[in-house]
Amino acid sequence: MGWEWKEDKNLRFLTIPGWSQMGVITAFSTRNDGISDDPYSSLNLAFHVADDPVKVLENRKVFLAGLGQPLEKCVAAQQVHGVNVISVSERDLGRGMSELESAIPECDGMVTQDNIGLMGFFADCVPLYFYHPQINMVGLAHAGWKGTASNIVTKIMEKITAAGGSAKDCFAAIGPCIGSCCYEIGEDVAQIFREKFHNVIFQTSSGKYRLDLVKANLELFLKEGILPENISIANLCTSCQSELFYSYRREGITGRMAAFITMRKGVI
């Protein structure tokens, strides 16, 4: 039940067909097929960078149209590299979708049991997707090194279990993010991950450290009790593949891809 590329005449994106067959739409955008100018070219989907907001809004409409989803039925948050997870409902519809100011503040994770599209924004950090079929709940989290070290996975799973869902029946996925091939860190961050995780730090021949955020979040999934066969990993490095993805580590000033999930019947 892995990630696959999906294309129509206007948009190319990643999705998990196995989840779509269960009635859940997942998507992760590329940097292409939009109208933004350099250094945000071309499908920048985030308002919080210094791109033209008119172009960002048009890019969002293009992306969501490719998924068959209306802008006003979605929600976005102001991500702050924390572990705050919010349960969103129909009263939140449209927040953060047409402008940054209305986004849910200081929130790096969202869950919902309503017919709402959850959208987050990424340029190296880890997009985490969750689906629990028994309780009809989906979730989305933004996990950089801080969110991973502070275990935002557990915060999402607490929402799922509080709603009556068991970890063994939960599906989880990791979208494209910076890989251990490119993610160089200092001794301070390396020490944090040595203390909390197993074998996610690698020392290069030059003596520098690299961090495997995918492996760290996979470890968190498994520790929570999510079954290995229910986990989908994209295994695509955003820093390596400049033709496909924005990368803050590679470019500094750049755009953001979007991660998206919603419960909808039918197959993309």
N, C-alpha and C positions, 0 to 999 in steps of 0.2 A: 504494500500500500504506500508507494513512494510518490515523490514529486515528479511532475511532467510539465513540459512546455505546452501551452495552448496559444493558438494564433487565430485571429480573425483579420479582416481586411485593414483594421485600424490599430490593432493592439496585440502585443505579445506579452505573455505573463506566465508565471509558474502557478500550478494548482495541484491539488491532490485528488485525482479522479475517484479513488476509493471513498473519500469523505463525501464527495459530490453524490455518489450513489446512495449514501445514507441520508441525503437531504441537506448537506452542509456545503456551502461554497467557500473555498479558501483561495486566496490569491496573493502573489507577491509580484510587484511591478519591476520593470527594468527602468533604466534612465532614458529610454528611447520612446519615440512616437508622440512627443509633446511639442509645445510651442515656446518654452522658455529659452532665453539667450544665455550664452556663456557668462559666468562659470556654472550656470544652473541647467545648461542644455541637457535634455530637452523636456523630459517629463518629470520636472520637479513637482512634488505633491505636498510640500510643507510650506506653511505660511511663516514659520518662525525664522527662516533664513531670509536674507535681504533681497529676495526675488520680487518681481512685480506681482502683487496679489491678484490682479486681474488675470494674469497668465496662469497663476497657480490654480485659481478657481476653474479656469477653462480646462487645465490639465486634469483636475479631479473629475470633471464632467466626462472627459474622454475616457479616463480609466474606469469609472463606474459604469459608463455606457457599455464598455466592452464586457463588463460582468453582468450586464442587464439589471443594474441596481440604481435606484433613485437616490440622489444626493440627500434629500430631506429625510430619508429613512436611515441615515447613518449617524455615527457619533465619533468624535475625536477628542483627545485629551492633550493637555500641556505636559509633556514628559520632562521629568527633572532628574532622571537617574536614581529614583528612589524605589520603594517597594509598596507604595500605597496602591491598593486594588479596590476599585469601586464597582458595585453592582448597578448597572444602568437599566432603565426601563423606558417605556414609551414617553414618559414626561421629558426625557433627555433628547428626544429625536431632533436632529439637526444641529446639536451643539458642536461648535468647532468646525463645521463643515464649510461655511461660507466666509468665515473670518476667524482669526486666532482668539479674539477676545472672549468669545462665547464658549470656548473649549473647556472641558472639565479640568479644573486647576490641579496642579501638583499630583499627577496620576500617571503611573506607569503600567497599570494593569486594569483591564475591564472584563467583567463577565455579564452575561445576560441570559435570561430565559424567554425574552420577548423577540419579536420579529424585527431585529435591529442589526444593522451592519456596524461592526467595530473596526476602526481604522487606526493604525499606528504608523510611525515614520522612522526610517532607518537609513544609516549610511555607515555601517560596520557593526553596530550593536546587534544583539541576537533577537530575532522575532520568534516568540513562542506562541504556539496555537494549541487550544484545548477544545475537546468536544466530549460531552457525556451524553450518550443516547438515551439512557434510562430517565434522566431528569430534564432532557432537552435544554442543556446549557452549553453555551460556547464561551470561550475566553481568549484574550489576546494580551500578551505582555511584552514589554520592552526591557531587555536585559543587557546592559553593558557589564563591565567588570564589577561595578558597584552593586547593581541589581542582582547579578549572579552570586557574588560573595555574600550578600545579605539575604539570598534565597527567596526571590520573588516567586519561584515555583511553588513553594510551600504556601505563600499567601493566596495564590490562585486556588490551590487544592483545598485550602481551608474553606473557601467560598463554595467549592463543589461539594465537599463532604457535609457542610452545614445545610445544603439544600437536599441532602439525602443520597448523594452519589458516592459510589465506592471507587477507589483508585484502580482496581483491577478491571473495571468496566470503562475506564476513561481512555480516550485517544489523545495523543499529544504529537506535536510536530515542531521541528526547528527549521526555519527558513534560511536563506542565504545570509551570511555574516562574515566578518573577518576571520580568516583561518589562522591556525598556529604557524602556518608558513610565513605570515606577514605581521602577526601581532606581537611586536616587541614591547616588553614592559621593564620597569625598574625593579630593584631588589625589594622595595617596600611592598609593591603589589604581589611580587612573587612569594614573599613570605606569608602574606594573607592566604594565598591559595595553597601553599604547602600545608598550612595548618588545618584547612577546611576540606581539602579534596585530595584525591589519589592520582598521582601521575598525570597532572594536567600542565605542569611546567616543564619546559625543555630548555636546556642550555646549549647555545650554539658553539661552534668551534672558536668563535671570537670571544666567548665568555659572556655573551649577553643572554637574556632570558626571553622566551616566547611562551605565550599562554594559549591553551586550547579551550576556548569558551564553549565550543560545541560539546566536547567531552565532559566539561564541568556540568553543563545543563543536562546532559544525558544522565550523568551520575545522580543529579537531583531528581529527575523523573523516576529513575529506578528506585531510589531511596524512598520515594513517596508511595511506591507500590504499583506504578504504572507498568504494565507488561511490555517486554521488549517488542513483541509482535504488534503492539498497538502504537509504536513510535515511528514517525517518518522524519528522515533527516535529508535536507537538500544537498549537503556537501558541496556547496559552491562558495568560494571566497570572494567577497565583495572588493577586496583590495587588489587581488590578482587580475580580475576581469574588468578592466576599465571600459571595454566596449559595451558591457552590459549594465554595470552598476556604478552608482556614486560611492565614493569612499572618503570619509572625513580624514582618516589616517593618511591616505595617499594624496588628497587634494587640498585639505584645509577648508577653503571656501568652496562649497559645493551644494548640490541639491539633496533631496531625500527620496528614497523609494517608499512605497506604502505596502504594509501588510494589511490584509482584509479577511474578515470571516463573518459569516451570517448563516442563519438557518433558513434555507429555502428549499422547497421541493423541486425536484428535477435535476438534470445533469447538465453541467456547462458544456 
